[in-house]
Amino acid sequence: MNKAKILVADDIKQNVKLLRVILTASGFDVVEAYDGEEALEKAKSENPDLILLDIMMPKLTGYEVCQKLRANGTTKSIPIVMITALHEMDDRIKGIDAGADDFISKPFNKTELLARVKALLRMRQIPAKEEETNILESILSGLEEGVVVTDGQWKITHINQTAKELLNIHETDTANIDLQTHLSRLNLSIPVDTLLTTREKTTDFQILPASTQIPVSINTRMAKLFDDHETVVSISLILRKEGDRREKLS
């Protein structure tokens, strides 16, 4: 797993050095900036996962840096913790208005600092995963082919509507469906055991119609993804009704 990258911006070098020691000891990568303009440039060029931002800095204050980051499309979602010697409520309100996510007062507590950093990083990961899932679901739903993706144990992780129809899957919640078991109930052109044991990265076969169904065969390509230890980590199936490819070419 990649280390989270944290931008530390403070015009006092001793403060930056102390924060670097604390953060690197906890497994974070650290990028340094020593004034507001440098903090702004490093935020854009380094794409940090979180920013620790001093308020009282030369060239641009922490408030100004925060406002500019929130106005930029590539930096607007980066969590920002303002580190300040200011304790007045008005100053914190000003920081909130600028777009800060949290505050740490100087002199700060190491345990509290790390707890706030880790909490903000966790919160940032949740919507990112949801966004990735939504994008993937949108892509799959727009495909004419049926697409099924499983984990290494054949449990379905993603399936589009076309694949549900071709495989005669009616459940709305497919998370616990074992695709191996479902395929064993269908009329395949090759034994299911062949699909389970093959070490080939891709395997083509057909899902043949049962005698009680309308005679339409489904051409299927199975792809297996292996890790460095030759263990299957993911399986995907692309399904097309026989004749679909010929129709597109004609």
ABEGO torsion letter per residue (X at the ends): XBBBBBBBBBABAAAAAAAAAAAAAAGBBBBBBABAAAAAAAAAAAGBABBBBBABBBGBBAAAAAAAAAABAAAAABBBBBBBABABAAAAAAAAAAGBABBBBOBBBAAAAAAAAAAAAAAAAAAAAAAAAAAAAAAAAABABBBBBBBAAGBBABBBAAAAAAAGBABABAAABBAAAAAAABBBABBAAAAAABABABBBBBBBBBAABBBBBBBBBBBBBBBAAGBBABBBBBBBBBGAAAAAAX
